[in-house]
Amino acid sequence: MTDLTPTPDSPGLHVSKPSPSAPAQGSAVCHCGARASATGDDQVRALVEGYTANHGRAHGKGRGR
């Protein structure tokens, strides 16, 4: 399987939760250079909410994304 971790060359959001009892893990990289990571269900949920509200498509509208 290909590594799905976002990079500056391939920005995005990646979340994994290998099993129901394991904590979620997430990482995000935006085309603006911002990056973040989180571990734990609540922290990953906050990461996803923050990324979708403030990065990626939220402020990439002028860049055709």
PDB file of N, CA, C, O and CB in Angstrom:
ATOM      1  N   MET A   1       0.840  -1.177   0.000  1.00  0.00           N
ATOM      2  CA  MET A   1       0.000   0.000   0.000  1.00  0.00           C
ATOM      3  C   MET A   1       0.883   1.238   0.000  1.00  0.00           C
ATOM      4  O   MET A   1       1.953   1.249   0.609  1.00  0.00           O
ATOM      5  CB  MET A   1      -0.955   0.000   1.212  1.00  0.00           C
ATOM      6  N   THR A   2       0.436   2.259  -0.674  1.00  0.00           N
ATOM      7  CA  THR A   2       1.143   3.521  -0.744  1.00  0.00           C
ATOM      8  C   THR A   2       1.006   4.267   0.578  1.00  0.00           C
ATOM      9  O   THR A   2      -0.029   4.183   1.239  1.00  0.00           O
ATOM     10  CB  THR A   2       0.614   4.373  -1.907  1.00  0.00           C
ATOM     11  N   ASP A   3       2.051   4.996   0.961  1.00  0.00           N
ATOM     12  CA  ASP A   3       2.003   5.825   2.157  1.00  0.00           C
ATOM     13  C   ASP A   3       1.049   6.988   1.888  1.00  0.00           C
ATOM     14  O   ASP A   3       1.242   7.740   0.933  1.00  0.00           O
ATOM     15  CB  ASP A   3       3.432   6.339   2.553  1.00  0.00           C
ATOM     16  N   LEU A   4       0.041   7.134   2.709  1.00  0.00           N
ATOM     17  CA  LEU A   4      -0.964   8.166   2.511  1.00  0.00           C
ATOM     18  C   LEU A   4      -0.719   9.411   3.355  1.00  0.00           C
ATOM     19  O   LEU A   4      -1.566  10.303   3.389  1.00  0.00           O
ATOM     20  CB  LEU A   4      -2.318   7.613   2.818  1.00  0.00           C
ATOM     21  N   THR A   5       0.415   9.489   4.032  1.00  0.00           N
ATOM     22  CA  THR A   5       0.731  10.636   4.860  1.00  0.00           C
ATOM     23  C   THR A   5       0.890  11.870   3.979  1.00  0.00           C
ATOM     24  O   THR A   5       1.643  11.837   3.005  1.00  0.00           O
ATOM     25  CB  THR A   5       2.010  10.381   5.685  1.00  0.00           C
ATOM     26  N   PRO A   6       0.188  12.966   4.307  1.00  0.00           N
ATOM     27  CA  PRO A   6       0.299  14.168   3.493  1.00  0.00           C
ATOM     28  C   PRO A   6       1.697  14.788   3.579  1.00  0.00           C
ATOM     29  O   PRO A   6       2.370  14.693   4.605  1.00  0.00           O
ATOM     30  CB  PRO A   6      -0.750  15.186   3.924  1.00  0.00           C
ATOM     31  N   THR A   7       2.113  15.414   2.497  1.00  0.00           N
ATOM     32  CA  THR A   7       3.410  16.081   2.411  1.00  0.00           C
ATOM     33  C   THR A   7       3.193  17.435   1.734  1.00  0.00           C
ATOM     34  O   THR A   7       2.120  17.676   1.182  1.00  0.00           O
ATOM     35  CB  THR A   7       4.459  15.205   1.622  1.00  0.00           C
ATOM     36  N   PRO A   8       4.189  18.319   1.766  1.00  0.00           N
ATOM     37  CA  PRO A   8       4.042  19.586   1.046  1.00  0.00           C
ATOM     38  C   PRO A   8       3.778  19.383  -0.448  1.00  0.00           C
ATOM     39  O   PRO A   8       3.074  20.185  -1.061  1.00  0.00           O
ATOM     40  CB  PRO A   8       5.290  20.434   1.233  1.00  0.00           C
ATOM     41  N   ASP A   9       4.328  18.331  -1.036  1.00  0.00           N
ATOM     42  CA  ASP A   9       4.087  18.052  -2.452  1.00  0.00           C
ATOM     43  C   ASP A   9       2.740  17.392  -2.700  1.00  0.00           C
ATOM     44  O   ASP A   9       2.223  17.422  -3.817  1.00  0.00           O
ATOM     45  CB  ASP A   9       5.183  17.173  -2.995  1.00  0.00           C
ATOM     46  N   SER A  10       2.176  16.798  -1.663  1.00  0.00           N
ATOM     47  CA  SER A  10       0.879  16.134  -1.761  1.00  0.00           C
ATOM     48  C   SER A  10       0.077  16.449  -0.493  1.00  0.00           C
ATOM     49  O   SER A  10      -0.109  15.584   0.362  1.00  0.00           O
ATOM     50  CB  SER A  10       1.049  14.583  -1.954  1.00  0.00           C
ATOM     51  N   PRO A  11      -0.405  17.721  -0.380  1.00  0.00           N
ATOM     52  CA  PRO A  11      -1.092  18.130   0.845  1.00  0.00           C
ATOM     53  C   PRO A  11      -2.422  17.419   1.024  1.00  0.00           C
ATOM     54  O   PRO A  11      -3.008  16.909   0.069  1.00  0.00           O
ATOM     55  CB  PRO A  11      -1.314  19.624   0.843  1.00  0.00           C
ATOM     56  N   GLY A  12      -2.878  17.397   2.251  1.00  0.00           N
ATOM     57  CA  GLY A  12      -4.162  16.788   2.540  1.00  0.00           C
ATOM     58  C   GLY A  12      -4.277  16.408   3.996  1.00  0.00           C
ATOM     59  O   GLY A  12      -3.519  16.875   4.846  1.00  0.00           O
ATOM     60  N   LEU A  13      -5.226  15.563   4.261  1.00  0.00           N
ATOM     61  CA  LEU A  13      -5.561  15.132   5.610  1.00  0.00           C
ATOM     62  C   LEU A  13      -5.589  13.609   5.625  1.00  0.00           C
ATOM     63  O   LEU A  13      -6.194  12.988   4.752  1.00  0.00           O
ATOM     64  CB  LEU A  13      -6.929  15.730   6.078  1.00  0.00           C
ATOM     65  N   HIS A  14      -4.941  13.012   6.608  1.00  0.00           N
ATOM     66  CA  HIS A  14      -4.943  11.550   6.730  1.00  0.00           C
ATOM     67  C   HIS A  14      -5.304  11.177   8.155  1.00  0.00           C
ATOM     68  O   HIS A  14      -4.711  11.683   9.107  1.00  0.00           O
ATOM     69  CB  HIS A  14      -3.561  10.945   6.335  1.00  0.00           C
ATOM     70  N   VAL A  15      -6.279  10.290   8.298  1.00  0.00           N
ATOM     71  CA  VAL A  15      -6.725   9.812   9.602  1.00  0.00           C
ATOM     72  C   VAL A  15      -6.724   8.297   9.576  1.00  0.00           C
ATOM     73  O   VAL A  15      -7.148   7.682   8.598  1.00  0.00           O
ATOM     74  CB  VAL A  15      -8.137  10.366   9.962  1.00  0.00           C
ATOM     75  N   SER A  16      -6.243   7.694  10.664  1.00  0.00           N
ATOM     76  CA  SER A  16      -6.299   6.233  10.763  1.00  0.00           C
ATOM     77  C   SER A  16      -6.738   5.839  12.162  1.00  0.00           C
ATOM     78  O   SER A  16      -6.482   6.541  13.140  1.00  0.00           O
ATOM     79  CB  SER A  16      -4.926   5.595  10.423  1.00  0.00           C
ATOM     80  N   LYS A  17      -7.401   4.704  12.226  1.00  0.00           N
ATOM     81  CA  LYS A  17      -7.826   4.107  13.491  1.00  0.00           C
ATOM     82  C   LYS A  17      -7.834   2.602  13.242  1.00  0.00           C
ATOM     83  O   LYS A  17      -8.833   2.048  12.782  1.00  0.00           O
ATOM     84  CB  LYS A  17      -9.260   4.650  13.973  1.00  0.00           C
ATOM     85  N   PRO A  18      -6.715   1.944  13.548  1.00  0.00           N
ATOM     86  CA  PRO A  18      -6.553   0.534  13.183  1.00  0.00           C
ATOM     87  C   PRO A  18      -7.572  -0.418  13.807  1.00  0.00           C
ATOM     88  O   PRO A  18      -7.867  -1.470  13.241  1.00  0.00           O
ATOM     89  CB  PRO A  18      -5.196   0.090  13.567  1.00  0.00           C
ATOM     90  N   SER A  19      -8.104  -0.055  14.958  1.00  0.00           N
ATOM     91  CA  SER A  19      -9.122  -0.894  15.585  1.00  0.00           C
ATOM     92  C   SER A  19      -9.988  -0.011  16.482  1.00  0.00           C
ATOM     93  O   SER A  19      -9.576   1.090  16.848  1.00  0.00           O
ATOM     94  CB  SER A  19      -8.471  -2.064  16.403  1.00  0.00           C
ATOM     95  N   PRO A  20     -11.178  -0.481  16.838  1.00  0.00           N
ATOM     96  CA  PRO A  20     -12.061   0.331  17.685  1.00  0.00           C
ATOM     97  C   PRO A  20     -11.439   0.708  19.038  1.00  0.00           C
ATOM     98  O   PRO A  20     -11.784   1.742  19.611  1.00  0.00           O
ATOM     99  CB  PRO A  20     -13.351  -0.415  17.923  1.00  0.00           C
ATOM    100  N   SER A  21     -10.544  -0.110  19.537  1.00  0.00           N
ATOM    101  CA  SER A  21      -9.949   0.189  20.841  1.00  0.00           C
ATOM    102  C   SER A  21      -8.654   0.993  20.740  1.00  0.00           C
ATOM    103  O   SER A  21      -8.139   1.449  21.761  1.00  0.00           O
ATOM    104  CB  SER A  21      -9.684  -1.094  21.584  1.00  0.00           C
ATOM    105  N   ALA A  22      -8.127   1.171  19.557  1.00  0.00           N
ATOM    106  CA  ALA A  22      -6.889   1.944  19.373  1.00  0.00           C
ATOM    107  C   ALA A  22      -7.235   3.423  19.216  1.00  0.00           C
ATOM    108  O   ALA A  22      -8.291   3.766  18.685  1.00  0.00           O
ATOM    109  CB  ALA A  22      -6.086   1.433  18.131  1.00  0.00           C
ATOM    110  N   PRO A  23      -6.345   4.293  19.677  1.00  0.00           N
ATOM    111  CA  PRO A  23      -6.606   5.721  19.481  1.00  0.00           C
ATOM    112  C   PRO A  23      -6.430   6.109  18.015  1.00  0.00           C
ATOM    113  O   PRO A  23      -5.584   5.557  17.311  1.00  0.00           O
ATOM    114  CB  PRO A  23      -5.674   6.565  20.368  1.00  0.00           C
ATOM    115  N   ALA A  24      -7.224   7.046  17.577  1.00  0.00           N
ATOM    116  CA  ALA A  24      -7.091   7.568  16.219  1.00  0.00           C
ATOM    117  C   ALA A  24      -5.787   8.357  16.115  1.00  0.00           C
ATOM    118  O   ALA A  24      -5.297   8.902  17.104  1.00  0.00           O
ATOM    119  CB  ALA A  24      -8.313   8.462  15.840  1.00  0.00           C
ATOM    120  N   GLN A  25      -5.237   8.409  14.912  1.00  0.00           N
ATOM    121  CA  GLN A  25      -4.058   9.217  14.618  1.00  0.00           C
ATOM    122  C   GLN A  25      -4.354  10.000  13.354  1.00  0.00           C
ATOM    123  O   GLN A  25      -4.973   9.484  12.424  1.00  0.00           O
ATOM    124  CB  GLN A  25      -2.767   8.335  14.457  1.00  0.00           C
ATOM    125  N   GLY A  26      -3.911  11.245  13.325  1.00  0.00           N
ATOM    126  CA  GLY A  26      -4.173  12.057  12.151  1.00  0.00           C
ATOM    127  C   GLY A  26      -3.021  12.997  11.864  1.00  0.00           C
ATOM    128  O   GLY A  26      -2.269  13.378  12.761  1.00  0.00           O
ATOM    129  N   SER A  27      -2.896  13.366  10.599  1.00  0.00           N
ATOM    130  CA  SER A  27      -1.905  14.360  10.200  1.00  0.00           C
ATOM    131  C   SER A  27      -2.488  15.167   9.050  1.00  0.00           C
ATOM    132  O   SER A  27      -3.298  14.674   8.266  1.00  0.00           O
ATOM    133  CB  SER A  27      -0.548  13.689   9.792  1.00  0.00           C
ATOM    134  N   ALA A  28      -2.057  16.410   8.973  1.00  0.00           N
ATOM    135  CA  ALA A  28      -2.545  17.301   7.933  1.00  0.00           C
ATOM    136  C   ALA A  28      -1.415  18.198   7.467  1.00  0.00           C
ATOM    137  O   ALA A  28      -0.597  18.654   8.267  1.00  0.00           O
ATOM    138  CB  ALA A  28      -3.735  18.140   8.436  1.00  0.00           C
ATOM    139  N   VAL A  29      -1.376  18.446   6.173  1.00  0.00           N
ATOM    140  CA  VAL A  29      -0.443  19.397   5.582  1.00  0.00           C
ATOM    141  C   VAL A  29      -1.247  20.190   4.560  1.00  0.00           C
ATOM    142  O   VAL A  29      -1.943  19.614   3.723  1.00  0.00           O
ATOM    143  CB  VAL A  29       0.816  18.676   4.922  1.00  0.00           C
ATOM    144  N   CYS A  30      -1.147  21.507   4.633  1.00  0.00           N
ATOM    145  CA  CYS A  30      -1.868  22.369   3.701  1.00  0.00           C
ATOM    146  C   CYS A  30      -0.900  22.925   2.670  1.00  0.00           C
ATOM    147  O   CYS A  30       0.303  23.014   2.918  1.00  0.00           O
ATOM    148  CB  CYS A  30      -2.584  23.517   4.449  1.00  0.00           C
ATOM    149  N   HIS A  31      -1.429  23.299   1.512  1.00  0.00           N
ATOM    150  CA  HIS A  31      -0.587  23.887   0.471  1.00  0.00           C
ATOM    151  C   HIS A  31       0.016  25.212   0.913  1.00  0.00           C
ATOM    152  O   HIS A  31       0.973  25.680   0.296  1.00  0.00           O
ATOM    153  CB  HIS A  31      -1.390  24.087  -0.803  1.00  0.00           C
ATOM    154  N   CYS A  32      -0.530  25.845   1.989  1.00  0.00           N
ATOM    155  CA  CYS A  32       0.030  27.101   2.494  1.00  0.00           C
ATOM    156  C   CYS A  32       1.258  26.866   3.367  1.00  0.00           C
ATOM    157  O   CYS A  32       1.942  27.816   3.749  1.00  0.00           O
ATOM    158  CB  CYS A  32      -1.023  27.866   3.284  1.00  0.00           C
ATOM    159  N   GLY A  33       1.540  25.598   3.685  1.00  0.00           N
ATOM    160  CA  GLY A  33       2.691  25.267   4.511  1.00  0.00           C
ATOM    161  C   GLY A  33       2.354  24.873   5.938  1.00  0.00           C
ATOM    162  O   GLY A  33       3.218  24.374   6.659  1.00  0.00           O
ATOM    163  N   ALA A  34       1.115  25.087   6.357  1.00  0.00           N
ATOM    164  CA  ALA A  34       0.702  24.690   7.704  1.00  0.00           C
ATOM    165  C   ALA A  34       0.683  23.173   7.804  1.00  0.00           C
ATOM    166  O   ALA A  34       0.331  22.476   6.852  1.00  0.00           O
ATOM    167  CB  ALA A  34      -0.691  25.275   8.054  1.00  0.00           C
ATOM    168  N   ARG A  35       1.067  22.674   8.970  1.00  0.00           N
ATOM    169  CA  ARG A  35       1.026  21.234   9.200  1.00  0.00           C
ATOM    170  C   ARG A  35       0.697  20.976  10.661  1.00  0.00           C
ATOM    171  O   ARG A  35       1.014  21.784  11.534  1.00  0.00           O
ATOM    172  CB  ARG A  35       2.372  20.565   8.811  1.00  0.00           C
ATOM    173  N   ALA A  36       0.054  19.833  10.918  1.00  0.00           N
ATOM    174  CA  ALA A  36      -0.329  19.458  12.270  1.00  0.00           C
ATOM    175  C   ALA A  36      -0.509  17.956  12.334  1.00  0.00           C
ATOM    176  O   ALA A  36      -0.735  17.294  11.321  1.00  0.00           O
ATOM    177  CB  ALA A  36      -1.619  20.184  12.708  1.00  0.00           C
ATOM    178  N   SER A  37      -0.404  17.427  13.547  1.00  0.00           N
ATOM    179  CA  SER A  37      -0.684  16.014  13.768  1.00  0.00           C
ATOM    180  C   SER A  37      -1.362  15.875  15.119  1.00  0.00           C
ATOM    181  O   SER A  37      -1.262  16.760  15.969  1.00  0.00           O
ATOM    182  CB  SER A  37       0.618  15.153  13.700  1.00  0.00           C
ATOM    183  N   ALA A  38      -2.051  14.763  15.311  1.00  0.00           N
ATOM    184  CA  ALA A  38      -2.771  14.530  16.553  1.00  0.00           C
ATOM    185  C   ALA A  38      -2.896  13.043  16.807  1.00  0.00           C
ATOM    186  O   ALA A  38      -2.897  12.232  15.881  1.00  0.00           O
ATOM    187  CB  ALA A  38      -4.155  15.186  16.514  1.00  0.00           C
ATOM    188  N   THR A  39      -3.002  12.701  18.085  1.00  0.00           N
ATOM    189  CA  THR A  39      -3.241  11.328  18.507  1.00  0.00           C
ATOM    190  C   THR A  39      -4.349  11.355  19.550  1.00  0.00           C
ATOM    191  O   THR A  39      -4.335  12.177  20.466  1.00  0.00           O
ATOM    192  CB  THR A  39      -1.937  10.661  19.074  1.00  0.00           C
ATOM    193  N   GLY A  40      -5.292  10.460  19.403  1.00  0.00           N
ATOM    194  CA  GLY A  40      -6.430  10.390  20.309  1.00  0.00           C
ATOM    195  C   GLY A  40      -7.680  10.835  19.569  1.00  0.00           C
ATOM    196  O   GLY A  40      -7.640  11.758  18.756  1.00  0.00           O
ATOM    197  N   ASP A  41      -8.782  10.176  19.857  1.00  0.00           N
ATOM    198  CA  ASP A  41     -10.016  10.424  19.111  1.00  0.00           C
ATOM    199  C   ASP A  41     -10.447  11.889  19.159  1.00  0.00           C
ATOM    200  O   ASP A  41     -10.754  12.469  18.117  1.00  0.00           O
ATOM    201  CB  ASP A  41     -11.126   9.551  19.654  1.00  0.00           C
ATOM    202  N   ASP A  42     -10.477  12.495  20.336  1.00  0.00           N
ATOM    203  CA  ASP A  42     -10.919  13.884  20.455  1.00  0.00           C
ATOM    204  C   ASP A  42      -9.957  14.843  19.766  1.00  0.00           C
ATOM    205  O   ASP A  42     -10.388  15.792  19.112  1.00  0.00           O
ATOM    206  CB  ASP A  42     -11.065  14.266  21.920  1.00  0.00           C
ATOM    207  N   GLN A  43      -8.657  14.601  19.910  1.00  0.00           N
ATOM    208  CA  GLN A  43      -7.659  15.473  19.293  1.00  0.00           C
ATOM    209  C   GLN A  43      -7.709  15.364  17.770  1.00  0.00           C
ATOM    210  O   GLN A  43      -7.569  16.370  17.073  1.00  0.00           O
ATOM    211  CB  GLN A  43      -6.252  15.122  19.804  1.00  0.00           C
ATOM    212  N   VAL A  44      -7.906  14.164  17.254  1.00  0.00           N
ATOM    213  CA  VAL A  44      -7.992  13.981  15.802  1.00  0.00           C
ATOM    214  C   VAL A  44      -9.267  14.622  15.272  1.00  0.00           C
ATOM    215  O   VAL A  44      -9.256  15.226  14.200  1.00  0.00           O
ATOM    216  CB  VAL A  44      -7.951  12.477  15.431  1.00  0.00           C
ATOM    217  N   ARG A  45     -10.355  14.499  16.005  1.00  0.00           N
ATOM    218  CA  ARG A  45     -11.599  15.158  15.599  1.00  0.00           C
ATOM    219  C   ARG A  45     -11.381  16.671  15.500  1.00  0.00           C
ATOM    220  O   ARG A  45     -11.836  17.301  14.545  1.00  0.00           O
ATOM    221  CB  ARG A  45     -12.743  14.837  16.603  1.00  0.00           C
ATOM    222  N   ALA A  46     -10.690  17.253  16.478  1.00  0.00           N
ATOM    223  CA  ALA A  46     -10.394  18.692  16.447  1.00  0.00           C
ATOM    224  C   ALA A  46      -9.473  19.038  15.276  1.00  0.00           C
ATOM    225  O   ALA A  46      -9.646  20.080  14.645  1.00  0.00           O
ATOM    226  CB  ALA A  46      -9.749  19.137  17.774  1.00  0.00           C
ATOM    227  N   LEU A  47      -8.505  18.184  14.983  1.00  0.00           N
ATOM    228  CA  LEU A  47      -7.606  18.400  13.843  1.00  0.00           C
ATOM    229  C   LEU A  47      -8.405  18.442  12.542  1.00  0.00           C
ATOM    230  O   LEU A  47      -8.208  19.338  11.721  1.00  0.00           O
ATOM    231  CB  LEU A  47      -6.528  17.288  13.776  1.00  0.00           C
ATOM    232  N   VAL A  48      -9.294  17.487  12.354  1.00  0.00           N
ATOM    233  CA  VAL A  48     -10.112  17.427  11.136  1.00  0.00           C
ATOM    234  C   VAL A  48     -10.998  18.667  11.036  1.00  0.00           C
ATOM    235  O   VAL A  48     -11.086  19.277   9.971  1.00  0.00           O
ATOM    236  CB  VAL A  48     -10.981  16.140  11.120  1.00  0.00           C
ATOM    237  N   GLU A  49     -11.647  19.040  12.121  1.00  0.00           N
ATOM    238  CA  GLU A  49     -12.519  20.218  12.102  1.00  0.00           C
ATOM    239  C   GLU A  49     -11.722  21.483  11.791  1.00  0.00           C
ATOM    240  O   GLU A  49     -12.165  22.314  10.998  1.00  0.00           O
ATOM    241  CB  GLU A  49     -13.247  20.370  13.448  1.00  0.00           C
ATOM    242  N   GLY A  50     -10.563  21.634  12.402  1.00  0.00           N
ATOM    243  CA  GLY A  50      -9.731  22.808  12.152  1.00  0.00           C
ATOM    244  C   GLY A  50      -9.203  22.854  10.738  1.00  0.00           C
ATOM    245  O   GLY A  50      -9.177  23.918  10.118  1.00  0.00           O
ATOM    246  N   TYR A  51      -8.782  21.716  10.219  1.00  0.00           N
ATOM    247  CA  TYR A  51      -8.255  21.667   8.851  1.00  0.00           C
ATOM    248  C   TYR A  51      -9.342  21.993   7.837  1.00  0.00           C
ATOM    249  O   TYR A  51      -9.131  22.796   6.929  1.00  0.00           O
ATOM    250  CB  TYR A  51      -7.657  20.285   8.553  1.00  0.00           C
ATOM    251  N   THR A  52     -10.502  21.371   7.994  1.00  0.00           N
ATOM    252  CA  THR A  52     -11.563  21.604   7.013  1.00  0.00           C
ATOM    253  C   THR A  52     -12.114  23.023   7.100  1.00  0.00           C
ATOM    254  O   THR A  52     -12.580  23.558   6.094  1.00  0.00           O
ATOM    255  CB  THR A  52     -12.691  20.600   7.212  1.00  0.00           C
ATOM    256  N   ALA A  53     -12.071  23.644   8.273  1.00  0.00           N
ATOM    257  CA  ALA A  53     -12.579  25.012   8.423  1.00  0.00           C
ATOM    258  C   ALA A  53     -11.574  26.060   7.960  1.00  0.00           C
ATOM    259  O   ALA A  53     -11.975  27.131   7.504  1.00  0.00           O
ATOM    260  CB  ALA A  53     -12.951  25.272   9.870  1.00  0.00           C
ATOM    261  N   ASN A  54     -10.269  25.774   8.069  1.00  0.00           N
ATOM    262  CA  ASN A  54      -9.262  26.810   7.850  1.00  0.00           C
ATOM    263  C   ASN A  54      -8.211  26.522   6.787  1.00  0.00           C
ATOM    264  O   ASN A  54      -7.456  27.420   6.413  1.00  0.00           O
ATOM    265  CB  ASN A  54      -8.581  27.064   9.103  1.00  0.00           C
ATOM    266  N   HIS A  55      -8.146  25.312   6.302  1.00  0.00           N
ATOM    267  CA  HIS A  55      -7.093  24.947   5.341  1.00  0.00           C
ATOM    268  C   HIS A  55      -7.681  24.133   4.196  1.00  0.00           C
ATOM    269  O   HIS A  55      -8.899  23.995   4.077  1.00  0.00           O
ATOM    270  CB  HIS A  55      -5.964  24.148   6.040  1.00  0.00           C
ATOM    271  N   GLY A  56      -6.811  23.603   3.366  1.00  0.00           N
ATOM    272  CA  GLY A  56      -7.280  22.808   2.232  1.00  0.00           C
ATOM    273  C   GLY A  56      -8.210  23.623   1.360  1.00  0.00           C
ATOM    274  O   GLY A  56      -7.872  24.739   0.965  1.00  0.00           O
ATOM    275  N   ARG A  57      -9.350  23.093   1.061  1.00  0.00           N
ATOM    276  CA  ARG A  57     -10.321  23.770   0.194  1.00  0.00           C
ATOM    277  C   ARG A  57     -10.843  25.061   0.808  1.00  0.00           C
ATOM    278  O   ARG A  57     -11.288  25.948   0.079  1.00  0.00           O
ATOM    279  CB  ARG A  57     -11.485  22.845  -0.105  1.00  0.00           C
ATOM    280  N   ALA A  58     -10.798  25.190   2.148  1.00  0.00           N
ATOM    281  CA  ALA A  58     -11.350  26.371   2.816  1.00  0.00           C
ATOM    282  C   ALA A  58     -10.652  27.653   2.359  1.00  0.00           C
ATOM    283  O   ALA A  58     -11.306  28.688   2.237  1.00  0.00           O
ATOM    284  CB  ALA A  58     -11.227  26.224   4.334  1.00  0.00           C
ATOM    285  N   HIS A  59      -9.361  27.613   2.107  1.00  0.00           N
ATOM    286  CA  HIS A  59      -8.685  28.819   1.638  1.00  0.00           C
ATOM    287  C   HIS A  59      -7.914  28.585   0.348  1.00  0.00           C
ATOM    288  O   HIS A  59      -7.105  29.419  -0.059  1.00  0.00           O
ATOM    289  CB  HIS A  59      -7.747  29.334   2.702  1.00  0.00           C
ATOM    290  N   GLY A  60      -8.163  27.462  -0.286  1.00  0.00           N
ATOM    291  CA  GLY A  60      -7.539  27.184  -1.566  1.00  0.00           C
ATOM    292  C   GLY A  60      -8.423  27.478  -2.758  1.00  0.00           C
ATOM    293  O   GLY A  60      -8.097  27.095  -3.882  1.00  0.00           O
ATOM    294  N   LYS A  61      -9.545  28.158  -2.528  1.00  0.00           N
ATOM    295  CA  LYS A  61     -10.504  28.407  -3.603  1.00  0.00           C
ATOM    296  C   LYS A  61      -9.889  29.165  -4.764  1.00  0.00           C
ATOM    297  O   LYS A  61     -10.245  28.928  -5.918  1.00  0.00           O
ATOM    298  CB  LYS A  61     -11.688  29.172  -3.074  1.00  0.00           C
ATOM    299  N   GLY A  62      -8.976  30.067  -4.474  1.00  0.00           N
ATOM    300  CA  GLY A  62      -8.336  30.826  -5.529  1.00  0.00           C
ATOM    301  C   GLY A  62      -7.270  30.061  -6.272  1.00  0.00           C
ATOM    302  O   GLY A  62      -6.769  30.541  -7.288  1.00  0.00           O
ATOM    303  N   ARG A  63      -6.905  28.883  -5.797  1.00  0.00           N
ATOM    304  CA  ARG A  63      -5.845  28.095  -6.411  1.00  0.00           C
ATOM    305  C   ARG A  63      -6.389  26.928  -7.217  1.00  0.00           C
ATOM    306  O   ARG A  63      -5.618  26.069  -7.646  1.00  0.00           O
ATOM    307  CB  ARG A  63      -4.901  27.586  -5.354  1.00  0.00           C
ATOM    308  N   GLY A  64      -7.682  26.878  -7.431  1.00  0.00           N
ATOM    309  CA  GLY A  64      -8.269  25.811  -8.252  1.00  0.00           C
ATOM    310  C   GLY A  64      -8.359  24.487  -7.540  1.00  0.00           C
ATOM    311  O   GLY A  64      -8.419  23.442  -8.188  1.00  0.00           O
ATOM    312  N   ARG A  65      -8.368  24.503  -6.224  1.00  0.00           N
ATOM    313  CA  ARG A  65      -8.449  23.262  -5.463  1.00  0.00           C
ATOM    314  C   ARG A  65      -9.793  23.109  -4.827  1.00  0.00           C
ATOM    315  O   ARG A  65     -10.043  22.117  -4.143  1.00  0.00           O
ATOM    316  CB  ARG A  65      -7.376  23.207  -4.410  1.00  0.00           C
TER     317      ARG A  65
END
